[in-house]
Amino acid sequence: MALKCGIVGLPNVGKSTLFNCLSNAKAQSANFPFCTIEPNVGTISVPDTRLEKLEELVKPERVVPTTMEIVDIAGLVKGASKGEGLGNQFLANIRETDAIIHVLRCFDDGNIIHVDGSVDPIRDKEVIDFELQLKDLETVEKRIQSLSRTVKSGDKEAVKTYELAEKIKTHLESGNSVRSMQMNESELEIVKSFHLITSKPVMYLCNVDESSVKSGNSYVNKVKEMAATENAQVLVIGAKIEADITELETYDERQMFLEELGLEEPGVNRLIRSAYKLLDLDTYFTAGVKEVRAWTVKKGSTAPQAAGVIHTDFEKGFIRAEVMKYDDFITYGSEAAVKEAGKFKVEGKEYIVQDGDIMHFRFNV
């Protein structure tokens, strides 16, 4: 499941530093690799301490974490929606992502010039929002134009889509992002077909200096106030600190550095997990002597859909799923002990996969 998070932000906010930290990250708990697909796209593994626990109990030949793609999207400037700077490239790249990590500069440093001359994360956020809203407005207006011909024929679905497009247009013209619109399930399905940038979920990442990495600062407080109105997640990370961590060679050196700062783990670990959550994903596991592996499913997936992530034949010929809860497996120590305790379940096609399920699929093709 190749899901992508796009890292966006104005020039000189620390966006590329963070991307480079992700590319060179030396995980503190699990070994999570990174590989570059294109100059600005990387696949990273999601740190998950549950894999280590499973490895201790099962002792498999190999452990495979779940992955996601991170895209470093070219810096945005005012006028990007009209093609200024790398605008067209930026907007094409961001349209292909599933969620947005919006990096905001929340530190003062006279040596790093801000494109607008001063540090103001809320203004920066609004610059990018405005450009994305303008681009979405252009997309919606084109859709309205093409639908206007079909609507005249009385096609009910076309009328429904046209009316929603008009509502979205008004919402965007008022300076709002599409994600803030109240929509029902059927409207959300229609909106997906529009491929609008501002309909994607967003997380605000405050890039701070070393002194603010633990408790934030006045800039971070402003971002949190703003994000609360959007029901959006806020993460505080010091990109410079993360860069310093990646320079250290050994686990002990990195651990000592983190302890000095009063941190439990590198910020990039938290960033990856938060991005994973932003995409509305769950993890289930398969565990055997050959391999312990984490698999990604959309929250709310059924057992056959989860089986299909491994192989389409598993979904087509699904018979049943044998399920253990992660906590039960850790508590009892083995599959046999879980069965003995009456905690081993056999589930059918309607079963909704829960985060942390350990599953084995029976299928027939």
C-alpha positions as CSV (number, residue, x, y, z in Angstrom):
1,M,0.0,0.0,0.0
2,A,2.1,2.9,-1.3
3,L,0.6,5.8,0.7
4,K,2.4,9.1,0.5
5,C,2.8,12.1,2.9
6,G,4.0,15.3,1.3
7,I,6.2,17.7,3.3
8,V,5.4,21.3,2.4
9,G,6.5,24.7,3.6
10,L,7.9,28.0,2.5
11,P,11.7,28.2,1.7
12,N,14.0,28.2,4.7
13,V,11.6,26.7,7.2
14,G,13.6,23.5,7.7
15,K,11.6,21.3,5.3
16,S,14.6,19.8,3.4
17,T,16.6,19.4,6.6
18,L,13.8,17.2,8.0
19,F,13.6,15.2,4.8
20,N,17.3,14.6,5.0
21,C,17.0,13.5,8.6
22,L,14.4,11.0,7.6
23,S,16.7,9.7,4.9
24,N,19.6,9.3,7.2
25,A,17.7,8.3,10.4
26,K,19.3,5.8,12.7
27,A,16.4,4.5,14.8
28,Q,16.8,4.2,18.5
29,S,14.5,1.2,18.9
30,A,14.1,-0.6,15.5
31,N,16.2,-0.6,12.4
32,F,14.1,1.3,10.0
33,P,15.6,1.7,6.5
34,F,15.1,4.4,3.9
35,C,15.5,4.2,0.2
36,T,15.2,7.0,-2.4
37,I,12.8,6.3,-5.3
38,E,13.3,9.7,-6.9
39,P,15.4,12.7,-5.8
40,N,12.6,13.9,-3.5
41,V,10.7,10.7,-2.6
42,G,11.7,8.2,0.0
43,T,10.3,5.0,1.5
44,I,10.7,4.8,5.2
45,S,9.7,2.2,7.7
46,V,7.3,3.0,10.6
47,P,9.0,2.5,14.0
48,D,7.0,0.0,16.0
49,T,8.2,-1.4,19.3
50,R,5.6,-4.2,19.0
51,L,7.8,-5.8,16.3
52,E,10.7,-6.1,18.7
53,K,8.5,-7.8,21.3
54,L,7.2,-10.2,18.7
55,E,10.8,-10.9,17.5
56,E,11.8,-11.8,21.1
57,L,9.0,-14.3,21.4
58,V,8.8,-15.8,17.9
59,K,12.6,-15.6,17.0
60,P,11.9,-15.4,13.3
61,E,14.5,-15.5,10.5
62,R,13.6,-11.9,9.6
63,V,11.5,-8.9,10.7
64,V,9.8,-6.7,8.1
65,P,8.3,-3.4,9.3
66,T,5.5,-1.6,7.5
67,T,6.4,1.4,5.3
68,M,5.1,4.7,3.9
69,E,6.4,7.2,1.4
70,I,7.6,10.7,2.3
71,V,7.7,13.3,-0.5
72,D,9.8,16.5,-0.2
73,I,7.8,18.9,-2.2
74,A,9.6,21.9,-3.9
75,G,9.5,25.1,-1.9
76,L,6.4,27.2,-2.4
77,V,6.3,31.0,-2.9
78,K,3.5,33.6,-3.3
79,G,2.0,33.2,-6.8
80,A,2.7,29.4,-7.0
81,S,-0.9,28.8,-8.1
82,K,-0.1,30.9,-11.2
83,G,3.2,29.0,-11.8
84,E,5.6,31.3,-9.9
85,G,8.8,29.7,-8.7
86,L,8.4,26.0,-8.8
87,G,4.7,26.4,-8.4
88,N,3.4,24.1,-11.1
89,Q,5.8,21.3,-10.1
90,F,4.9,21.8,-6.4
91,L,1.2,21.6,-7.1
92,A,1.5,18.5,-9.3
93,N,3.6,16.7,-6.6
94,I,1.3,17.6,-3.7
95,R,-1.8,16.4,-5.7
96,E,-0.4,12.9,-5.7
97,T,0.0,12.7,-1.9
98,D,-2.6,11.3,0.6
99,A,-1.8,13.7,3.4
100,I,0.2,16.9,4.1
101,I,2.9,17.6,6.7
102,H,3.0,21.4,6.8
103,V,6.4,22.6,8.2
104,L,6.3,26.0,9.9
105,R,9.3,28.0,11.1
106,C,8.9,28.6,14.9
107,F,12.4,29.8,15.8
108,D,14.4,33.1,15.5
109,D,17.8,33.0,13.8
110,G,19.4,36.0,12.2
111,N,21.6,33.8,10.1
112,I,18.7,32.1,8.3
113,I,16.7,34.7,6.3
114,H,13.0,34.3,6.1
115,V,11.5,34.9,2.6
116,D,9.1,37.5,4.1
117,G,11.6,39.2,6.4
118,S,10.2,38.1,9.7
119,V,9.1,34.9,11.6
120,D,5.4,34.5,11.7
121,P,4.2,30.8,11.3
122,I,0.5,31.8,11.0
123,R,1.2,34.2,8.1
124,D,3.3,31.5,6.5
125,K,0.5,28.9,6.9
126,E,-1.9,31.4,5.3
127,V,0.4,32.0,2.3
128,I,0.4,28.3,1.5
129,D,-3.3,27.8,2.2
130,F,-4.1,30.7,-0.1
131,E,-2.1,29.3,-3.0
132,L,-3.6,25.8,-2.5
133,Q,-7.1,27.2,-2.3
134,L,-6.6,29.2,-5.5
135,K,-5.5,26.1,-7.3
136,D,-8.5,24.1,-6.0
137,L,-10.8,26.9,-7.0
138,E,-9.4,26.7,-10.5
139,T,-10.0,22.9,-10.5
140,V,-13.6,23.3,-9.2
141,E,-14.5,26.0,-11.7
142,K,-13.3,23.7,-14.6
143,R,-15.5,20.9,-13.1
144,I,-18.5,23.2,-12.9
145,Q,-18.0,24.3,-16.5
146,S,-17.9,20.7,-17.8
147,L,-20.8,19.6,-15.6
148,S,-23.1,22.5,-16.7
149,R,-23.7,20.8,-20.0
150,T,-24.6,17.4,-18.5
151,V,-26.9,19.0,-15.9
152,K,-29.1,20.4,-18.6
153,S,-29.9,16.8,-19.6
154,G,-31.4,16.2,-16.1
155,D,-28.9,13.5,-15.1
156,K,-29.5,13.2,-11.3
157,E,-25.8,12.3,-10.4
158,A,-24.5,15.2,-12.5
159,V,-26.9,17.6,-10.7
160,K,-25.8,16.3,-7.3
161,T,-22.1,16.7,-8.2
162,Y,-22.7,20.1,-9.8
163,E,-24.5,21.4,-6.6
164,L,-21.6,20.1,-4.4
165,A,-19.1,21.8,-6.7
166,E,-20.9,25.1,-6.3
167,K,-20.9,24.7,-2.5
168,I,-17.1,24.0,-2.6
169,K,-16.5,27.0,-4.8
170,T,-18.3,29.3,-2.3
171,H,-16.4,27.7,0.6
172,L,-13.0,28.3,-1.2
173,E,-13.9,31.8,-2.2
174,S,-14.4,32.6,1.5
175,G,-10.8,31.6,2.2
176,N,-11.5,28.2,3.6
177,S,-9.9,24.8,2.8
178,V,-12.1,22.0,1.6
179,R,-11.2,19.8,4.6
180,S,-13.1,22.2,6.9
181,M,-16.4,21.7,5.0
182,Q,-19.2,19.6,6.7
183,M,-20.0,16.8,4.3
184,N,-21.9,13.5,4.4
185,E,-20.5,10.2,3.2
186,S,-21.8,10.4,-0.3
187,E,-20.5,14.0,-0.7
188,L,-17.0,12.9,0.6
189,E,-17.0,10.2,-2.1
190,I,-17.8,12.7,-4.8
191,V,-15.1,15.1,-3.5
192,K,-12.4,12.3,-3.8
193,S,-13.0,12.3,-7.6
194,F,-12.2,16.1,-7.7
195,H,-8.6,15.4,-6.4
196,L,-8.6,18.7,-4.5
197,I,-5.4,19.6,-2.6
198,T,-7.1,21.3,0.4
199,S,-9.3,18.3,1.0
200,K,-6.3,16.2,2.2
201,P,-5.7,15.8,6.0
202,V,-2.9,18.0,7.4
203,M,-0.5,18.0,10.3
204,Y,1.4,21.1,11.4
205,L,5.0,20.5,12.2
206,C,6.6,23.3,14.3
207,N,10.3,23.5,13.7
208,V,11.9,25.0,16.8
209,D,15.3,25.7,18.3
210,E,17.0,23.5,20.9
211,S,15.6,25.4,23.9
212,S,12.0,25.0,22.8
213,V,12.1,21.4,21.7
214,K,10.6,20.0,25.0
215,S,8.0,22.7,25.9
216,G,7.5,24.8,22.8
217,N,7.5,28.6,22.6
218,S,5.1,31.5,21.8
219,Y,5.2,30.7,18.1
220,V,4.2,27.1,18.8
221,N,1.3,28.3,21.1
222,K,-0.1,30.4,18.2
223,V,0.1,27.4,15.9
224,K,-1.7,25.2,18.4
225,E,-4.5,27.8,18.8
226,M,-4.9,27.9,15.0
227,A,-4.8,24.1,14.6
228,A,-7.5,23.6,17.3
229,T,-9.9,25.5,15.1
230,E,-9.2,23.0,12.3
231,N,-9.1,19.9,14.5
232,A,-5.5,19.4,13.2
233,Q,-2.6,17.7,14.8
234,V,0.5,19.7,15.9
235,L,4.0,18.2,16.3
236,V,7.0,20.0,17.7
237,I,10.5,19.0,16.3
238,G,13.9,20.7,16.2
239,A,15.2,19.9,12.7
240,K,18.8,21.0,13.7
241,I,18.7,18.6,16.7
242,E,17.5,15.8,14.4
243,A,20.3,16.6,12.0
244,D,22.8,16.4,14.9
245,I,21.4,13.0,16.0
246,T,21.9,11.5,12.5
247,E,25.6,12.5,12.7
248,L,26.1,10.3,15.8
249,E,27.4,6.8,15.0
250,T,26.4,4.6,17.9
251,Y,23.1,3.9,19.7
252,D,24.7,4.9,23.1
253,E,25.9,8.3,21.7
254,R,22.4,9.0,20.4
255,Q,20.8,7.9,23.6
256,M,23.1,10.1,25.7
257,F,22.4,13.1,23.5
258,L,18.6,12.5,23.8
259,E,18.8,12.2,27.6
260,E,20.7,15.5,27.8
261,L,17.8,17.1,26.0
262,G,15.2,15.3,28.2
263,L,13.8,13.4,25.2
264,E,12.9,9.7,25.0
265,E,13.4,9.2,21.3
266,P,14.3,11.2,18.1
267,G,11.6,13.5,16.8
268,V,11.6,11.7,13.4
269,N,10.3,8.6,15.0
270,R,7.3,10.6,16.4
271,L,6.9,12.3,13.0
272,I,6.7,9.0,11.1
273,R,4.2,7.5,13.5
274,S,2.1,10.7,13.5
275,A,2.1,10.8,9.7
276,Y,1.0,7.1,9.7
277,K,-1.9,8.0,12.0
278,L,-2.7,11.1,9.9
279,L,-3.3,8.7,6.9
280,D,-5.9,6.9,9.1
281,L,-4.0,3.6,9.0
282,D,-3.8,0.6,11.3
283,T,-1.2,-2.1,11.5
284,Y,-1.7,-5.9,11.8
285,F,0.9,-8.5,12.1
286,T,1.7,-12.0,10.7
287,A,4.1,-13.9,13.0
288,G,5.9,-17.2,12.1
289,V,9.4,-18.6,12.4
290,K,10.1,-17.6,8.8
291,E,9.0,-14.0,9.3
292,V,7.4,-11.5,11.6
293,R,5.9,-8.8,9.5
294,A,3.8,-5.6,9.9
295,W,1.1,-4.9,7.3
296,T,-0.8,-1.6,6.6
297,V,-4.6,-1.4,6.3
298,K,-7.0,1.5,6.2
299,K,-8.8,1.9,9.5
300,G,-12.1,0.0,9.3
301,S,-10.9,-2.7,6.9
302,T,-12.5,-6.1,6.9
303,A,-10.6,-9.4,7.3
304,P,-10.7,-10.2,3.5
305,Q,-9.5,-6.7,2.7
306,A,-6.6,-7.1,5.1
307,A,-5.8,-10.5,3.5
308,G,-5.8,-8.8,0.1
309,V,-2.9,-6.5,1.2
310,I,-0.7,-9.7,1.3
311,H,-2.0,-11.0,-2.0
312,T,-5.2,-10.5,-4.1
313,D,-5.7,-14.3,-4.1
314,F,-6.0,-14.2,-0.3
315,E,-8.9,-11.8,-0.6
316,K,-10.6,-13.6,-3.5
317,G,-10.5,-17.0,-1.9
318,F,-10.9,-15.9,1.7
319,I,-12.4,-18.5,4.0
320,R,-11.6,-17.3,7.5
321,A,-9.1,-15.4,9.7
322,E,-7.4,-16.8,12.8
323,V,-6.9,-13.8,15.1
324,M,-4.9,-13.2,18.3
325,K,-4.7,-9.8,20.1
326,Y,-1.1,-8.5,20.4
327,D,-1.5,-8.0,24.2
328,D,-2.8,-11.5,24.7
329,F,0.2,-13.0,22.7
330,I,2.6,-10.9,24.8
331,T,0.9,-11.9,28.0
332,Y,0.7,-15.7,27.3
333,G,3.9,-16.0,25.3
334,S,2.9,-18.3,22.5
335,E,0.0,-19.2,20.1
336,A,-0.5,-22.5,22.0
337,A,-0.9,-20.6,25.3
338,V,-3.3,-18.1,23.8
339,K,-5.4,-21.0,22.5
340,E,-5.4,-22.6,25.9
341,A,-6.5,-19.4,27.5
342,G,-9.5,-19.3,25.1
343,K,-8.3,-16.0,23.5
344,F,-7.7,-17.4,20.0
345,K,-10.6,-16.4,17.7
346,V,-11.7,-17.6,14.3
347,E,-13.3,-14.7,12.3
348,G,-15.3,-14.5,9.1
349,K,-15.7,-12.0,6.2
350,E,-17.4,-9.3,8.4
351,Y,-14.7,-9.0,10.9
352,I,-13.2,-5.5,11.2
353,V,-9.4,-5.6,11.7
354,Q,-8.1,-3.9,14.9
355,D,-4.8,-2.3,15.2
356,G,-2.3,-4.8,16.6
357,D,-4.2,-7.9,15.5
358,I,-1.9,-11.0,14.8
359,M,-3.6,-12.8,11.9
360,H,-3.4,-15.9,9.9
361,F,-5.6,-16.3,6.8
362,R,-7.2,-19.5,5.4
363,F,-8.1,-19.2,1.8
364,N,-8.9,-21.3,-1.3
365,V,-8.4,-20.2,-4.9
